[in-house]
């Protein structure tokens, strides 16, 4: 047993972090390795400065570092004007640039050019950041000898000649430019004449959120029984909060319980010039309109966790910017990520995100229209729920994790030597597994991350959850984790009937459902034996189950064995072989070896019947859980010593991976279109990829790598796991690091946001596979 350290237990948190000792090759080797990784320098404002660009840059850097490892190093060149009092002496900020100083431009350009580790520069561009010295900024960029990417946070329509020339000059220097909306890209193309091939659209990142109960959050903030509308961000005239205040009297007529949250303090630049004059004017307006009981100022820079709670408790988010040229808003993106229905002025970002019934638009400064729209939302619970779900689906694609993937792909495309992106494995987190588990077992489905008890339970899910719980125990060696194992074992044992077979479907009241009579349950029975056999084997690994439970597992498996000879499903046979193999490592029973041999021979018969020159498979199609078939033959070979099993296992598995792997990604067989023998080229897989198939593939790859260690199966394990982290056809992450859950699959255009038992346990099984290689 390998030793593991740093098991972190926190309140309401169950995570496991493993640190492997570094190979002792010397500090020089480590330094050399670090220098071989390219540095990407981000030039932007940066915390502790409080502004939208600074927050964006911080979030982008954090997302890139969380998503990738050993791929690139992100460093910061912080913009610091002469009057800027912020201290940037920290490891993240490598350089500081004064955009008002020609001398600073020259000095920093020399430092960038002479630093061989810096291979790319990315500018977070906002016109106001460089307006005092546009010529100096342009010359600075021209003097750099590194590839440059410019991220335009704003693209202005109807430019005068000077502005048009400035933008064209900037674009001409850059290798690529990024914008956050399609409308910004269209402006660059049609107004500024920019080559479309030079433009990448990367939406403003949104935060993945662990969704909480709205009523509980309202209670926490003393807002129970109130309808809440909110807005947030740095305050200034451009926010046009007056529009909402003028709308409130008409809203109050229909909703006297209304409460308007204004979250945020005066913009630092405005405060330096005028102090809190604007906020005082708003407070005066509240008094004059007699809105004191309906308006609350949260006058501070709100920490992210608190902000996300304010947005989740809100029944509606109002965005009242009076600037029609504002291309994008970070505050708007936060609201979308929280599933908060939005009423907004028609800035380009809003028109794009809300175009498909995701929210409502109203004209700039029109308080009467705003009141009508807000009342419409507050009067219609179904409409708000519809908008919430539309918003959540839209925002999942724009999460910071996905924004990081798109940025990394841009980096790779523009660097002289394309990056070999290595996705960073998250720490093991079983929070959502625990969240989905009751005293009975693990619940089948969830609504987003909220368990749906109405969906009941299945033997399938609890069998897989049992294996995951065993894997977690192997790492933690914590006796309290045995309770979780017992819970899943007991569920499985209670599913076995007098005929020695198992039922699969159990409702929320612990009663078997009629669905058990409508579906072939052979595969479920095989999974049950896989889970029980593996659990029994773990006695050798120190698993301390009480004697009665172990005897019940032993009796259950032995009773089932007399039924396996009647099974026809190849996957049921394969799962049973795996379970019986592990069970027999403890029992060493020749009779069990015979059961394994008989089941494996059935698979061989199927293979011999269906396989041809270019089709080395057990069936005339590839469907689901394919990899368990060749994997089980490896276990049969280890159990019986019959080399036929090993040979067919290898040949069929290599055939399978030839159909689902490209050089750098995996695309498992879609449940929307099975791959049919003779029609491989005509089969179009669009959507329908399931986490469970990726997980089974990883488990099989691990076993084949153990037997055939020099054939690249370990590399394919890494590639397959990166599917969960965004290396898939949608370039979107399926694992949710905020909850510890996994989304239910890839659809044609989006990720299924629900985090049910099957997908979450599948992710955990895949993640555990890398812990004892």
N, C-alpha and C positions, 0 to 999 in steps of 0.2 A: 504494500500500500504506500503510495507516494504521500508525502506530507504537504499540507496546504496551510496557508496563513492568511491572516487579515480577514476573518469572517466578521462582517459588519452587521450588527443587529441594532436597529433604530426603532423608535416608536412608530407603529403602523408600517414598518418597512422591513422587508425580508430580502436582502441581497447578499450575494456571495462574490467576493473579489479575490481572485487568485493572482499572486505575483510569482512569476518564475524567476529563479536566480539567473543573473546574467552570466553568460559564458565568460570565463576569465581569460580573455585574450589580450588584456592590457588596455590602458586608457588611450594609447595611440590608435589602436584599432577602432575604438568607439568614436574617437574624434574624426578619423578618416571616413567612417561610415556616415557620420553626421554631415560632413562637408560634401559628400556625394549627392545629398538630397538637395534639390533646387530650392532657393528661397524666392518667395513672391512677396514683394513689398507693396503694402497698401498705403497710399497717401490720402489722408482724410483727417477730419477732426476725430477725436477719440476721448473716451472718458478719462479723467473725471469731468471734462467739459460736458455740459448738458445741452445737447441739441440733437435733432433727428438724425443727422448724418453720423454723429459720434455713436449713437445707440445702434444704428444700422451696422456700422463697421465692426463694433464690438460683437454684435450677434452673428455677423458673417464669419468673423475670425473663429469664434467659438464653435460655430456649426461645422466649419471646415476641419477643425482639429478634432471634433468629436466623431466625425464621419470617416476620416481617413488617417492612416498612420504610415510612416516611412514612405510617403509619396511626395510631400513638399513641406516646407517650413514657412509659416505666415509670420511676417514681421510688419511693424507699423512705423510709418513716418507721420508723426502727428503734426497737424497744422497748429501753429502757435503764433498769434499776432503779437505785436509789441506790447499791447495792453492786456494780454492774456496772463492771468495769474496762476493758471493751473500748473501743477508739478507733474512732469511725465517721466520721472526717474523710476521706471520699473522695467522688468525684463521683456515686456511685450513691445515697448516703444524703443526702437533702435535708433531713430533719428527724429529731429524736430525741424520743421520748416516754417519760416516766417514768410507768408505769402505777400507781405507788404515790402519785403526787402530784396533788392537785386543781389546784394552780397550773399544773402542766405540762399537764394536760388543757385548761385554759382558754387557755393560751398557744398551744398547737398548734392548737386549734380556730379561734382567731382567724387564725392564719397560713394555714390551709387555706381558710377562708371568704373571705379577702381576696385569695387568689391566683387570678386569673381563668383562669390556664392549667390549673389542676387542675379537671377536669370530673367525676372519679369517684374514690371511695375504696373500696378493698377491704381488709377485715380478715381476716387469717389467725387464726382464733379457736381457742384452746384454753383451757379453763376455768382451768387453772393460771396462765395468763399475767395474768389480771385478778382473781384471787380475793381479793387484798388490798383491792380498791377497786371492787367490782362496781357500786355505785351511782354512783360518779364516772365509770366507763366508760360506763354507760348514759346519763348526762347529757351526756357528751362527744359521743356519737353523735347524741343529740337536737339538739345545738346546731349540728351540721354542716348546711350548706345545699347540699351536693353529694349526688348519688345514691350510695347505699351498697350494697355487696355484702358479705355475710358468708360466709366459707368455714368451715364447721364441720368441724374435724378430728376431733371426737368428738361423738357424740350419745348421751347416757346413757339407758338404759331405766329404767323404774320410778322416775321422779323424785319427790322430795318436793315439797310445794307451793311452796316458795321457788325450787327449781331450775326447776320448770315455769313459774312466773311469769317468771323471769329470761329463759328461752329465748323465751317468747312475746313479751316486751318487745323483745328483740333483733330477732326476726323482724319485728315490726310496724314497726320503724324502717327495715329494709332494703328496697330495691327488689327484691332477689333474694337467695337463699341457695344456696350450692353445698355438696354433700356428695360423698363419694368412693365410697359403696356404695349399692346399692338398699336394703339393710336400714336404713341411716341415714335414707334418704328415707322409708321406711315408718314408722320411729319418729316422725319429725317430723309425718307426716300423721296417723297413728292415735293417737299418744300425746300429741302437743303440739297437734294440731288445726291444723296449718299447711296453707294452700291449696296443693295439688299444683302449680298453675301458677306458684308462686313458687320452686319448687325445680328446680335443675339438677344432674344427676349427672355429675361429672367425675372419673374414676378417678385415683388417685395416679399421677403420671407415672413411667414406667420408661425406662431408658436403652437406646438402640439399641446393640448390641454387635457388634463384629467377632469372630465366633466363631472360636476357636482350638482347636488339637488338644489334647485333654485330657492325653494322655500326655506331650506336650512341656511343658505347663505343670507337670505333676507333677515332671518331671525338673528344671525350672527351680527349683522350691522344695524340692528334695531329698525328694520324696515318691513316687518311682518304686516300683512294686509295692505301693503301699498303697491300700486303699479309704479314701476320705476323706469324713467328714461334717463339717459346719461350721455355725456360727452367728455372727452379727456384730451390732454395734451397741453403744451405751453400756451398760455393765454396771451392774446394780442388782438388788435382790431381785425386782423385777417380771419380769425375764427368766427367772427360775427355771431357771438353768443346772443346778442340782442334779438336776433331773429326768433330764437326759441323762447326767450323771455316774453316777447310780444305775442307769441302763439299760446302761451300757457293759459291765459284767461279762458280762451275758447276750449282748450283741452279740459280745464277744470270743470266746465259746465257739464261735460259728459262723464268725467272721471275725477270727482272731488278727492279721491285718494291718491292722486298723482304726486310723484316726488321726482324732482329734477336734480341729478347729481352732476356737478361741474368739477371734474377731477383734474387737478393740475395747478401749477403756479405760473406767475407771469414769466414770459420768455426772458432769459437772462440778458439778452441784448437790449430788449425794451426796458427791462428793469434798470439797467445801467444808465439809460437816457431819461426815463420818466418815473422810475420807482414803480409802485403799485397803482398808478393813476387809473389804468384801464380797469383793473379789478374793482377799484373803489367805485368807478362809474357803474359797473354792473351791480354792485351791492346797493348803490343808490337807486338804481332802476328797480331792483327787487322790492325795495321799500315803497317806492312810488306806486308800483302796480299791486301792492299788498300781497306779495307772493312769499313772504317770509316762511310760512308753514309748508311751502311746497318746493323750496330751493335750498340746496346744501352745497357749500363750497368745501372741497377737500383740497386745501391750499398747501400742496407740497408736491415734491417729485416722488411719485408713488412707486415703491418697489414692485417688480414684475408680478410676484405671486399675489399681492394685494390687488393690483390692477386687474389681473385676470379674474379675480373673484368679483370685483365691481361689475365687470362686463358680463359675467355669467349670471349675476342676479338681476341684470337689467332686462326689462321686457322689450325695450327698444333703444337703439343707439341713434342719436341724431348727429349728423355731420353738416355743418352750416357754412363751410368756407365760402367766402365771396369772391374767390379768385378763379375765374374760368380757365386759367392757364396752369393751374396746379395739376401736374401730371399724375402724381401719386401721393398717398398719405399713409405713413406708417401707422397712425392711430386707427385709420379705417381698416387696415389689415389685421390689427389686434382684435377688433370687434368681430370681423369675419371668422377668425379662428376660434372664437368663443361661441359661435353659433348664435350671435346676437342679431335679431332682425334690424335692418338698417333703413333709415330715411335720410337721404343725402341730396345735397345740391349736385348738379350734373357735371362734376369735374370728370376728366377722361377716365380716371381709375374707377370711379363709381359707375359710369356708363358701361364699362366693360364687365365689371364684376356683377352688377345688378341687372344685366340685360335679360337674364333668363329667369325672371320671377324670384330672384334672390333678395330683392328689397324694393324700395320705392324711391322715386326721384321727385324733387320739387324745384321750382325755379328759385334762382338766387334772390335772397332777401324777402321772399314772399311768405310772411308769417301766417296769413290766412290759409294758404295752400298747405303749409307745414302742419297746421293744426288738424286739417281735414285728413291728411295722410296718417298722422300719429293716431288719431281717433279711430281711423279705419283699422289699423293694426291692433290697437288695444281692445277693440270690440270683437276681434276674430281670432280665437285661440288656434283654430285649425290653420289659418293663414300664417300665424307666427311660427307654428311648428313646421310648416312646409318650408318657410324661409330659413328656419334654423338648419334643417337638413340640407337644403340646397347650398347654404353658405358653408356648412361643414365639409361637404364634398368638394366645393370649389377650393376651400382653404387647405385641404389635405394635400392637394397637388402642389401647393405653394409653401409648404412647411419649410422651415429653415434647413431641415435635413435634405429636402429635395432641392432647395436653392443651392446648397453646398455641392450637391452632385453636378448640377448644371454649371456652376462656376468651375469645378474641377475639370469638367470636359472642355470648357473654353480654355483653361490653362494648358491642358494637354495639347489642344489643337494648335496653340500659338507658340509654344516653346519649341526651340530648335530640335530638342530630343523629346518625343512624346512621352508623357508620364505613364508609368505602370501603376495604375491606381490600386492601392491596397486598402480595402475597407476595414475599418476598425471594429473588432468584435465588442459589443457592449458587455458590461458586467452582467453576470447572471442575476436575474431579478424574478422572483416568483410571486410578487405582489398580486398580479392579476389572477394567477392560479389560485391563490388563497381567497381572493375576492369572489371568485366563481364557485368556491367550494362551500357547501353547507354541511350540517351534521350528517346528511344522507350521502353526499358525494359531490361530484362536479356537475354544475348545471350545463345544459347543452348549448344554449345560445345566449347572446347578449345584445342589447341595444346600445350601439357604440361601445362604451366600457361598463355599462350597467347590466348586471346579470338579469336575464329574463326568466324568472322562476316558472312562468307559465309554459316554457318550452320543456320543462321536466329534465330527465336524465337519460343517459344511454350507457349500456355496457361498453360500447366502443370507446367512448370518451373516458370512462373511468378506468378502463384497461390501460389506455395510453397514459393517463394521468398517474397511474400506479408506477409505471416504468419511470416516468419523469421524477416522481417523488423518491424512488429508489436511487436514481442518479444524483439527486440533490443530497440525499443522505450520505452517499459515498463520499461526497466532497465535504460536507459539514461535520459528519460524525457526531451530530447533536442529537441526543436521545429524544428531545422534544419533537424532532422531525419524524420520528417513528409513528407518532399519532396520525399523521397524514397518511402514511402507508397503510396503517390499520384501517383507516376509514375507507380507502379505495378497495382494499382486500375484502372487507366485509360487504361492500356493495356488490362486488363480483360474485362472491359466494352465495349471496341471497338471490342472484339471478339464475342460479342453477335449479332446474326442476327435477321432479322424480324420475324423468326419463333420461337423466344425466346430461341433458343439453341445457343451454343457457338461453334466456330471453334477453332482448336488447333494450326495449323501450319501457321507461318507467315515468309516470306522470308526477306532478309536484306533490301529490298526496301519497307517494310511494306505492302506487298501484300499477300493475302491468297494463299496457294499453292494447287496443285492438290492432295496432300497427304490427305487433308481433305475429299476427296471423296473416299479414298481407305481404311480408317481405321475407326473402330467403335470408336466414340468419347464420349460414355456415361461416361467413367471414367473421362475424362478431364472435362466434364460438372460438375460431382460431385465435383471434386477438386475446380473448380471455385466457387461453392456455399459454400464449406467449408471455403475458404479464405475470400470471401466477407462477409459471416455471422459472422465470427470471428472478422473481422475488424469493422463491424457495432457495434458489442457488446462492443468493446474497447472504445466506447464513454463513457461508465461508468467508464473506467479506466483513463479518462482524455485526450484521443486522440482528438485532435482539427482539424477535417476535415471541409472544408467549407460546408455550408448547401446544395449547389447544388450537390456536390459530394455524400453526404450522401443520398440525395433524389434519386440520380441515382442508388446507391447501392440498396436501398430499392425497387425501381421500378424493377430493374433487377432481384432480387430474387423473387419478387412476380410474375413477368411474367414467370419465369422459373418453378414455383411451379405447374403450370397447366400441365407441361410436365412430371414431375417426375413419375406420375402414369403409364406411358408407358415404364419406364425403366426396363430392365431385368438384367443388370449387377449387381451382388451383391456388388461389390466395389463402383460402382457409387452410389448405394443406401446408402451405408455406409458413404461415404464422404458427401453426401447431408444431411444425418441425423445429422452429426456433425455440419455442417454449419447452418442448420435450428435450431438446439438446441441453439446455441449461439445467432443467430438472434432473436429467440423468447424470450431470456432472456431480451431483450430490448423491443420487441413488445408486448409480452404477449397476443398472438392471438390464440384463440381456433382452428381456421382453420389451422394454421401452425402445431399445435399439432396433428391434424388429419393427415396431410401430413406425419409427423414423424411416427405416429402410423401405417399408411398404409405401409410405406417403411419398417419399422421394421417387420411387419407381413409377408412381402414377404421373408425377411431373415429367419424368423422362419419356413415358409413353406419349404424353401430349406433345412434347418437344419433337419426338421422332415422327409423329404424324403430321405436324404442321410446318416443320422447318424445311427450307429449301436452300438453294445456293445463296440467294440474296435475302433470305428471311430466316434468321436463326432465332426462332421464338416459339413459345408454347401455345400460341393462339393465332388466329388469322387477323389479329388486330392488337394494337397497344391501347390500353385503357387507363385504369388508375392503379396505384400501388404496384407498378410494374416491377420495380427493382427488388421487391421482396422475393420474387420467384427465383432468380439466379442466386440471390443471397442465401436463401434457404438450402439450396443444393450444396453450398459450401459447408453449412452446418451439418448436412447429411453426410458429406464426405468426411468431415472431422469425426463424426460419430461412428461411421461404419468402415471407413477406410476405402470405400469403393471409388476408384479413380474416375469412373464414368461420371459421377456426380460433379467432381471437380472440373473435368473437361467441359461438360455442358454448361456449368455455371459460368466459367470464364468466357466461353464463346457467346452465350446468350447475353451476358452482361455487357460485353464489348459492343455487341449489336445494339443494345438499348442505348448506351451512351452515345453511340454514333448518330442516333436519331434525336437526342435531346440536348447535346452540347455543341456550341460553336467554339472558336478559339478562346473567347473571353467571357462567355455567359452560358446560362442554362435556360432552356425553355421546355418545361415538362409538358406532357401530353395534356391538351385542353379537354375539360369535361364538356365543352361545346362541340367538339369534333374529334372523335377518336381517330387514331391513325390506322387506316385500313390497308391490309396487305394488297399490293398491286396498285394502290391509289395514293402512295406516299406524296408524290409531287403535287397532287390535286388537293391534298388536305390543307386547308388554311386554318391556322390556329390564331384566333383573335379573342383574347380574353379567356376566362375559364381556367386559369392556372391556380392550383391550390397549394397552400403551404404544406399539406400533408405529403404530397408527392415529392416535394423538394426534400422534406425531412427523411422520408424513406430512402431516397437516393443517397443522401449523405450517410445514413447508417450503413447502407450497402457498400458505398465507396470505402468507408472505414474498414469494413471486414475484408474487402478485396485487397486493400492496401496492406493489411496484416499478412495476407497470404502471398501477395505479389507486390513486394515493397518498392520495386524500381520501375513501375509502369505508369507513373503519373497520376495514380488515383488520389493521392494526397493533394495534389494541385487542384484536381477537379473538386475535391471537398471544399476547398477555399472558394473556388468559383461558384459552386452551388450555394454556399452559405451567403455569399454576397448578394444573391437574389433577394433575400430578406431585407437587405440594407440598401436596395435601390439599383443593383445591377441586373435589371430586368427590362422587358420591352417597353414599359412605361417610364423607366428611369425614376421610379418613386419608391420610397421606403415602405415596407409592410410592417416591420417591427415598430412598436410604439414605445420609445424609451421613457415616455412620461408615465405610462401605466404599467409597463412590463407585459402588455398583451401584444397580440399579433392580429393584424387585420385579416379578414376572412378570404382574401384572394384578389387576383388581378382580373378586373373586368375589361371590356373592350377599350374604354377610355378613362377609367378611374379605378381606384382601389376601393374595395368593399370595406366600409369603415367599421363594421361590427367586429368585435373581438371575442368570438365564441371559443368554446372549450377546445374543439378540434384544432383550430389554427394556433391558438396560444400554446397548447401542449406540443404541437408539431414543432413550433419554433424552439421550445425548450429542449426537446429531444435532439434537434439539430445542434443547438448551442452546446449541450452537454457532451456531444460527440467529440469536441475538441479539448476536453478537460483531462483526458487520460491517454492521449496518444503516445 
